[in-house]
Amino acid sequence: MTDASGFGFARFDAEADLELDAPRQTVWRALLGNKVAAASGMVVAMFVLTAIFAPLICAAFGVSPNDPHTELVGFDDQPLVGPSLHHPFGVAPATGKDLFANWVYGARYSLLIATLAATAAIAIGLVLGMAAGYLGGWVDRIVSWLIDLFLTMPFLLVAAAVAAILDATVGRRGSGAFQHAQFVALVLMLAAFGWTGMARLVRAQVLSLREREFVLAARVIGCSTSRILFRELLPNLTVPIVLGFSLGIPSIVTAEATLSLLGIGISTLPTWGATIRDAEPWWRADPGYLWQPVLALIVLVLALNLLGDALRDALDPKIRR
């Protein structure tokens, strides 16, 4: 399912009746027996390790995304050297920045932003969905209205407006305050547009669960609403939480790169989207400058999607093969 923003933060069916009792051993066997899932998991693990150890990897090659090698840039802003042992991906035309360092730190920032935004979106959707499904009444109406509101808001226009507000109100572009404000604003904006699918799915699940015997028994013995929500219902929402996280991250990675490419995302950090934006004028003279982050995005998003699909199949006995 794709939301109104066009980025498809929640691709699972919000009304699906997922099974909640898939044994862990069965899930692991299904994942390990799936060659596509195993290969995708290794690719994702490679990117995650690259992101975690980005400073050590760059230090091993003696490069940094913040140190321009202007001595390697010749006439007409063309690089004098291509890929080498010291600069595995070469250096950027005009700026002389090391492209390998940009690539490594691009993985770090892309996955960090996606993880933070997905976690925040799931937390918001989980709390609001549980409240709407269990309490019903005016709470359900308000949450449903908020979902409809965010689904109808144009994501790109809101992102452009937020970028313009930051430029007008925060310190000079490139400063630490501006960089921090851009990062926080991007994570919050992606989370704000990513929680709706999770909320709808959790609401549908809780509507079914609240009539189960264990919930009714908890009411009879006088358990508080918070205890019922977080001690009785929450453990039974593992499947939608896992699916929301695994299927939401690739969409957020793509959204972040798109915003940076359009110039309304993070402009002060070496993200893949920012590298693609900077590489566009040089795609004929230095095609590797453009294709390195593009191929990384394609491979990472494809691996995340395949791993998420395999995880969904393993968690849902109805479609497990």
VOPAGU-2260 file (C-alpha; in pm, 1 decimal, decimal comma):
REM VOPAGU-2260
SITE   aa  ch    i         X         Y         Z
SITE  MET   A    0       0,0       0,0       0,0
SITE  THR   A    1     138,2     341,3     -91,7
SITE  ASP   A    2      40,0     651,8      97,3
SITE  ALA   A    3     -39,7     994,6     -40,5
SITE  SER   A    4     319,8    1109,1     -23,2
SITE  GLY   A    5     410,2     865,6    -299,1
SITE  PHE   A    6     698,5     708,2    -110,4
SITE  GLY   A    7     505,1     406,7      17,9
SITE  PHE   A    8     608,3     412,3     382,2
SITE  ALA   A    9     369,3     121,3     453,8
SITE  ARG   A   10     334,9    -132,0     174,9
SITE  PHE   A   11     155,5    -398,0     377,4
SITE  ASP   A   12    -221,4    -426,6     386,6
SITE  ALA   A   13    -351,0    -239,9     689,5
SITE  GLU   A   14    -656,6    -464,6     711,6
SITE  ALA   A   15    -469,3    -793,0     683,7
SITE  ASP   A   16    -553,7   -1055,2     945,7
SITE  LEU   A   17    -199,6   -1159,5    1035,9
SITE  GLU   A   18    -137,5   -1463,7    1247,8
SITE  LEU   A   19      31,0   -1375,7    1575,6
SITE  ASP   A   20     157,9   -1711,6    1692,8
SITE  ALA   A   21     426,8   -1810,8    1441,2
SITE  PRO   A   22     691,0   -2003,1    1643,6
SITE  ARG   A   23    1036,6   -1846,2    1639,0
SITE  GLN   A   24    1202,0   -2168,8    1531,0
SITE  THR   A   25     966,7   -2197,1    1234,8
SITE  VAL   A   26    1037,0   -1838,2    1133,9
SITE  TRP   A   27    1412,9   -1889,4    1149,0
SITE  ARG   A   28    1390,4   -2210,9     948,5
SITE  ALA   A   29    1182,1   -2035,8     684,4
SITE  LEU   A   30    1431,8   -1749,4     660,7
SITE  LEU   A   31    1743,2   -1966,8     656,3
SITE  GLY   A   32    1586,6   -2195,0     397,5
SITE  ASN   A   33    1515,1   -1900,8     167,9
SITE  LYS   A   34    1822,7   -1835,9     -47,6
SITE  VAL   A   35    1698,2   -1492,1    -150,9
SITE  ALA   A   36    1647,5   -1395,6     212,9
SITE  ALA   A   37    1994,5   -1523,2     307,9
SITE  ALA   A   38    2162,2   -1333,5      24,4
SITE  SER   A   39    1963,6   -1017,4      99,6
SITE  GLY   A   40    2050,6   -1045,7     467,1
SITE  MET   A   41    2421,9   -1065,2     387,3
SITE  VAL   A   42    2399,4    -758,5     163,0
SITE  VAL   A   43    2212,4    -561,8     430,1
SITE  ALA   A   44    2463,7    -676,8     693,7
SITE  MET   A   45    2748,6    -552,9     472,5
SITE  PHE   A   46    2591,9    -206,2     446,8
SITE  VAL   A   47    2517,1    -198,7     820,4
SITE  LEU   A   48    2876,1    -291,1     907,9
SITE  THR   A   49    3001,0     -27,7     662,8
SITE  ALA   A   50    2781,5     231,6     832,2
SITE  ILE   A   51    2888,7     132,6    1183,5
SITE  PHE   A   52    3261,0     123,1    1108,1
SITE  ALA   A   53    3268,9     413,9     861,7
SITE  PRO   A   54    3531,4     611,1    1060,3
SITE  LEU   A   55    3759,7     307,6    1088,4
SITE  ILE   A   56    3721,3     220,9     718,1
SITE  CYS   A   57    3804,9     575,5     612,6
SITE  ALA   A   58    4096,5     589,4     857,1
SITE  ALA   A   59    4237,0     268,9     705,8
SITE  PHE   A   60    4255,6     445,1     366,4
SITE  GLY   A   61    4360,1     776,9     516,9
SITE  VAL   A   62    4061,9     963,9     372,0
SITE  SER   A   63    3784,9    1182,1     511,6
SITE  PRO   A   64    3465,4    1325,3     360,1
SITE  ASN   A   65    3558,0    1669,2     494,3
SITE  ASP   A   66    3911,1    1696,0     351,3
SITE  PRO   A   67    3918,4    1823,7      -9,3
SITE  HIS   A   68    4217,2    1713,0    -214,3
SITE  THR   A   69    4241,5    2026,6    -424,3
SITE  GLU   A   70    4589,1    1930,1    -542,7
SITE  LEU   A   71    4428,7    1648,3    -741,6
SITE  VAL   A   72    4195,0    1878,5    -935,0
SITE  GLY   A   73    4336,6    2009,4   -1261,1
SITE  PHE   A   74    4225,6    2237,4   -1538,7
SITE  ASP   A   75    3852,7    2281,7   -1607,0
SITE  ASP   A   76    3781,2    2131,6   -1266,5
SITE  GLN   A   77    3864,3    1781,5   -1388,0
SITE  PRO   A   78    4025,6    1531,2   -1148,9
SITE  LEU   A   79    4385,3    1445,9   -1232,9
SITE  VAL   A   80    4358,8    1092,9   -1090,1
SITE  GLY   A   81    4094,7     826,0   -1110,6
SITE  PRO   A   82    4041,8     536,1    -869,7
SITE  SER   A   83    4359,6     434,1    -692,1
SITE  LEU   A   84    4470,1     247,3    -381,8
SITE  HIS   A   85    4456,9     565,2    -174,0
SITE  HIS   A   86    4135,0     688,5    -339,1
SITE  PRO   A   87    3940,6     371,0    -433,7
SITE  PHE   A   88    3655,0     564,4    -598,9
SITE  GLY   A   89    3861,5     862,5    -713,9
SITE  VAL   A   90    3801,9    1223,8    -614,7
SITE  ALA   A   91    3516,4    1458,0    -699,0
SITE  PRO   A   92    3563,8    1712,9    -977,0
SITE  ALA   A   93    3577,7    2076,5    -867,2
SITE  THR   A   94    3588,5    2000,1    -491,6
SITE  GLY   A   95    3847,2    1721,8    -479,2
SITE  LYS   A   96    3656,8    1538,4    -203,3
SITE  ASP   A   97    3727,0    1169,0    -172,4
SITE  LEU   A   98    3435,6     974,7    -324,9
SITE  PHE   A   99    3503,3     658,2    -124,5
SITE  ALA   A  100    3469,6     851,5     202,4
SITE  ASN   A  101    3149,7    1011,0      70,7
SITE  TRP   A  102    3015,2     667,0     -21,0
SITE  VAL   A  103    3097,6     510,9     316,6
SITE  TYR   A  104    2952,5     799,0     515,4
SITE  GLY   A  105    2654,6     808,6     277,9
SITE  ALA   A  106    2567,6     455,9     392,7
SITE  ARG   A  107    2610,0     566,4     754,9
SITE  TYR   A  108    2378,6     866,9     731,2
SITE  SER   A  109    2119,5     696,4     509,8
SITE  LEU   A  110    2078,3     401,3     744,8
SITE  LEU   A  111    2092,4     618,8    1056,7
SITE  ILE   A  112    1819,5     852,0     929,4
SITE  ALA   A  113    1606,0     560,8     809,4
SITE  THR   A  114    1641,2     372,0    1139,0
SITE  LEU   A  115    1556,8     674,2    1354,0
SITE  ALA   A  116    1263,1     779,6    1135,3
SITE  ALA   A  117    1124,2     424,6    1112,2
SITE  THR   A  118    1153,0     376,3    1489,1
SITE  ALA   A  119     974,6     705,3    1557,6
SITE  ALA   A  120     704,9     630,2    1299,3
SITE  ILE   A  121     640,8     284,8    1445,7
SITE  ALA   A  122     626,1     422,7    1800,2
SITE  ILE   A  123     374,3     692,1    1701,0
SITE  GLY   A  124     163,8     455,2    1492,4
SITE  LEU   A  125     173,6     188,1    1760,1
SITE  VAL   A  126      55,2     413,7    2042,7
SITE  LEU   A  127    -216,0     586,5    1838,4
SITE  GLY   A  128    -332,4     264,2    1674,5
SITE  MET   A  129    -359,3      83,0    2006,3
SITE  ALA   A  130    -548,5     372,4    2162,8
SITE  ALA   A  131    -788,0     399,9    1867,2
SITE  GLY   A  132    -853,6      27,4    1847,0
SITE  TYR   A  133    -899,0     -36,8    2218,5
SITE  LEU   A  134   -1070,2     281,1    2339,0
SITE  GLY   A  135   -1282,1     347,5    2029,4
SITE  GLY   A  136   -1533,0     632,9    2043,6
SITE  TRP   A  137   -1397,3     986,6    2015,3
SITE  VAL   A  138   -1036,4     865,8    2043,6
SITE  ASP   A  139   -1084,9     644,3    1737,7
SITE  ARG   A  140   -1247,7     930,1    1546,8
SITE  ILE   A  141    -964,9    1171,9    1625,2
SITE  VAL   A  142    -694,1     922,6    1529,2
SITE  SER   A  143    -877,1     832,5    1208,1
SITE  TRP   A  144    -907,1    1203,0    1125,5
SITE  LEU   A  145    -533,8    1252,9    1183,6
SITE  ILE   A  146    -453,8     957,8     957,9
SITE  ASP   A  147    -669,7    1100,7     680,1
SITE  LEU   A  148    -511,6    1443,4     729,1
SITE  PHE   A  149    -154,6    1319,9     693,7
SITE  LEU   A  150    -245,2    1095,8     400,0
SITE  THR   A  151    -381,5    1394,6     209,3
SITE  MET   A  152     -91,4    1632,1     283,1
SITE  PRO   A  153     157,8    1666,6      -7,9
SITE  PHE   A  154     487,1    1536,4     125,1
SITE  LEU   A  155     718,4    1720,4    -115,6
SITE  LEU   A  156     547,3    2054,3     -62,1
SITE  VAL   A  157     571,5    2018,8     315,0
SITE  ALA   A  158     939,0    1920,3     283,8
SITE  ALA   A  159    1009,3    2223,5      65,4
SITE  ALA   A  160     830,8    2451,5     312,9
SITE  VAL   A  161    1028,0    2309,7     606,9
SITE  ALA   A  162    1355,0    2356,2     416,4
SITE  ALA   A  163    1266,4    2719,8     341,9
SITE  ILE   A  164    1176,5    2782,8     707,0
SITE  LEU   A  165    1509,6    2638,0     823,3
SITE  ASP   A  166    1699,4    2857,0     578,0
SITE  ALA   A  167    1518,2    3164,7     707,0
SITE  THR   A  168    1526,1    3095,4    1079,9
SITE  VAL   A  169    1833,3    2885,8    1164,1
SITE  GLY   A  170    2197,4    2996,6    1154,0
SITE  ARG   A  171    2402,0    3020,7     838,8
SITE  ARG   A  172    2404,0    2720,4     605,7
SITE  GLY   A  173    2690,1    2486,6     686,0
SITE  SER   A  174    2708,8    2575,3    1054,9
SITE  GLY   A  175    2671,1    2314,0    1325,9
SITE  ALA   A  176    2333,1    2451,9    1433,9
SITE  PHE   A  177    2200,9    2440,1    1077,7
SITE  GLN   A  178    2330,1    2085,8    1024,8
SITE  HIS   A  179    2169,6    1966,1    1348,7
SITE  ALA   A  180    1839,5    2139,6    1266,2
SITE  GLN   A  181    1831,0    1985,5     918,3
SITE  PHE   A  182    1897,4    1637,1    1055,8
SITE  VAL   A  183    1631,6    1657,9    1328,4
SITE  ALA   A  184    1375,5    1818,1    1095,4
SITE  LEU   A  185    1426,9    1547,5     831,5
SITE  VAL   A  186    1385,8    1261,5    1080,6
SITE  LEU   A  187    1073,0    1417,3    1232,7
SITE  MET   A  188     921,9    1488,7     891,4
SITE  LEU   A  189     980,5    1134,1     764,5
SITE  ALA   A  190     835,2     994,6    1087,2
SITE  ALA   A  191     533,8    1228,3    1066,6
SITE  PHE   A  192     448,7    1096,9     720,4
SITE  GLY   A  193     537,0     736,0     799,3
SITE  TRP   A  194     322,8     648,1    1102,4
SITE  THR   A  195     -16,9     627,4     932,0
SITE  GLY   A  196      18,0     278,7     784,9
SITE  MET   A  197     133,3     134,3    1116,4
SITE  ALA   A  198    -151,4     304,4    1302,0
SITE  ARG   A  199    -413,5     160,9    1065,5
SITE  LEU   A  200    -265,4    -188,5    1087,2
SITE  VAL   A  201    -237,6    -183,5    1467,7
SITE  ARG   A  202    -588,1     -42,7    1502,1
SITE  ALA   A  203    -729,4    -328,4    1292,3
SITE  GLN   A  204    -538,6    -584,9    1499,5
SITE  VAL   A  205    -644,0    -437,7    1832,7
SITE  LEU   A  206   -1009,5    -427,2    1725,1
SITE  SER   A  207    -986,4    -804,4    1689,4
SITE  LEU   A  208    -772,8    -867,3    1997,2
SITE  ARG   A  209    -980,0    -663,7    2242,5
SITE  GLU   A  210   -1259,1    -921,7    2229,0
SITE  ARG   A  211   -1027,1   -1215,0    2302,2
SITE  GLU   A  212   -1061,3   -1405,3    2628,0
SITE  PHE   A  213    -732,6   -1287,0    2781,6
SITE  VAL   A  214    -831,8    -920,7    2736,7
SITE  LEU   A  215   -1180,0    -978,4    2876,4
SITE  ALA   A  216   -1028,3   -1163,0    3174,2
SITE  ALA   A  217    -791,7    -871,8    3238,4
SITE  ARG   A  218   -1088,5    -634,6    3244,2
SITE  VAL   A  219   -1278,6    -855,9    3484,7
SITE  ILE   A  220    -996,9    -867,6    3739,9
SITE  GLY   A  221    -968,6    -487,9    3726,6
SITE  CYS   A  222    -647,9    -430,5    3526,9
SITE  SER   A  223    -588,6     -71,0    3425,9
SITE  THR   A  224    -613,7      40,9    3064,4
SITE  SER   A  225    -238,8     102,0    3041,3
SITE  ARG   A  226    -164,3    -248,6    3169,9
SITE  ILE   A  227    -403,0    -406,0    2920,7
SITE  LEU   A  228    -252,0    -205,8    2634,5
SITE  PHE   A  229     114,3    -261,1    2712,9
SITE  ARG   A  230     115,9    -593,0    2901,7
SITE  GLU   A  231    -162,2    -783,0    2725,7
SITE  LEU   A  232    -201,4    -636,0    2376,6
SITE  LEU   A  233     149,3    -511,4    2291,7
SITE  PRO   A  234     320,0    -857,1    2305,3
SITE  ASN   A  235      64,6    -978,3    2049,9
SITE  LEU   A  236     160,1    -703,4    1802,9
SITE  THR   A  237     509,6    -833,3    1730,8
SITE  VAL   A  238     430,9    -922,9    1370,7
SITE  PRO   A  239     304,0    -580,7    1257,6
SITE  ILE   A  240     589,4    -407,8    1443,4
SITE  VAL   A  241     854,1    -623,0    1274,3
SITE  LEU   A  242     688,8    -587,7     934,2
SITE  GLY   A  243     649,4    -213,6     974,3
SITE  PHE   A  244    1017,1    -175,7    1054,1
SITE  SER   A  245    1147,9    -406,9     782,2
SITE  LEU   A  246     925,2    -267,0     507,9
SITE  GLY   A  247     946,2      95,5     620,3
SITE  ILE   A  248    1324,6     138,2     618,3
SITE  PRO   A  249    1377,5      95,0     240,4
SITE  SER   A  250    1101,9     346,0     165,3
SITE  ILE   A  251    1254,6     599,4     402,9
SITE  VAL   A  252    1602,5     546,5     254,3
SITE  THR   A  253    1457,4     626,3     -88,5
SITE  ALA   A  254    1264,3     926,2      43,5
SITE  GLU   A  255    1573,3    1072,3     213,7
SITE  ALA   A  256    1782,0    1033,1    -101,4
SITE  THR   A  257    1508,2    1192,9    -310,5
SITE  LEU   A  258    1484,5    1493,6     -81,6
SITE  SER   A  259    1862,8    1540,7     -80,6
SITE  LEU   A  260    1867,8    1507,7    -459,3
SITE  LEU   A  261    1603,5    1780,2    -488,6
SITE  GLY   A  262    1799,8    2004,6    -254,2
SITE  ILE   A  263    1541,7    2004,6      25,5
SITE  GLY   A  264    1692,2    1734,1     241,3
SITE  ILE   A  265    2024,1    1739,0     425,9
SITE  SER   A  266    2262,1    1961,3     229,5
SITE  THR   A  267    2553,7    1971,6     473,1
SITE  LEU   A  268    2625,2    1598,2     512,2
SITE  PRO   A  269    2771,1    1357,3     252,3
SITE  THR   A  270    2452,7    1156,0     196,7
SITE  TRP   A  271    2404,4     950,0    -117,7
SITE  GLY   A  272    2128,8    1181,4    -236,9
SITE  ALA   A  273    2352,3    1486,7    -196,1
SITE  THR   A  274    2632,6    1309,9    -385,4
SITE  ILE   A  275    2396,2    1227,5    -671,6
SITE  ARG   A  276    2286,6    1592,2    -683,1
SITE  ASP   A  277    2646,6    1713,7    -696,5
SITE  ALA   A  278    2740,6    1451,4    -957,4
SITE  GLU   A  279    2467,2    1538,5   -1209,6
SITE  PRO   A  280    2668,4    1809,4   -1392,1
SITE  TRP   A  281    2964,5    1570,8   -1425,1
SITE  TRP   A  282    2790,8    1253,9   -1540,1
SITE  ARG   A  283    2957,4    1263,9   -1883,0
SITE  ALA   A  284    3307,5    1357,8   -1770,4
SITE  ASP   A  285    3310,6    1135,7   -1459,3
SITE  PRO   A  286    3028,1     876,4   -1473,2
SITE  GLY   A  287    3161,5     691,3   -1168,4
SITE  TYR   A  288    3088,8     999,5    -959,1
SITE  LEU   A  289    2717,5     951,3   -1030,6
SITE  TRP   A  290    2684,8     574,8   -1049,4
SITE  GLN   A  291    2858,0     488,3    -722,2
SITE  PRO   A  292    2579,4     626,1    -496,0
SITE  VAL   A  293    2305,1     531,2    -743,9
SITE  LEU   A  294    2407,1     164,8    -751,4
SITE  ALA   A  295    2448,4     161,4    -373,7
SITE  LEU   A  296    2093,3     290,8    -328,5
SITE  ILE   A  297    1952,4      38,3    -575,1
SITE  VAL   A  298    2130,9    -256,7    -413,4
SITE  LEU   A  299    2048,4    -152,4     -55,1
SITE  VAL   A  300    1679,2     -79,4    -120,2
SITE  LEU   A  301    1637,0    -399,6    -324,2
SITE  ALA   A  302    1802,3    -609,8     -52,3
SITE  LEU   A  303    1591,9    -448,4     220,9
SITE  ASN   A  304    1271,3    -503,4      24,8
SITE  LEU   A  305    1353,6    -867,6     -50,1
SITE  LEU   A  306    1447,4    -928,7     312,9
SITE  GLY   A  307    1126,5    -759,8     430,8
SITE  ASP   A  308     915,3    -969,4     193,7
SITE  ALA   A  309    1086,8   -1288,1     310,7
SITE  LEU   A  310    1032,2   -1190,2     673,3
SITE  ARG   A  311     664,4   -1122,2     605,5
SITE  ASP   A  312     626,1   -1463,9     441,2
SITE  ALA   A  313     800,8   -1633,0     733,7
SITE  LEU   A  314     589,5   -1456,2     997,0
SITE  ASP   A  315     256,0   -1516,4     828,0
SITE  PRO   A  316     170,7   -1889,9     814,5
SITE  LYS   A  317    -110,4   -1823,3     566,7
SITE  ILE   A  318     133,5   -1736,3     289,3
SITE  ARG   A  319     440,2   -1930,6     403,6
SITE  ARG   A  320     548,6   -2180,4     142,4
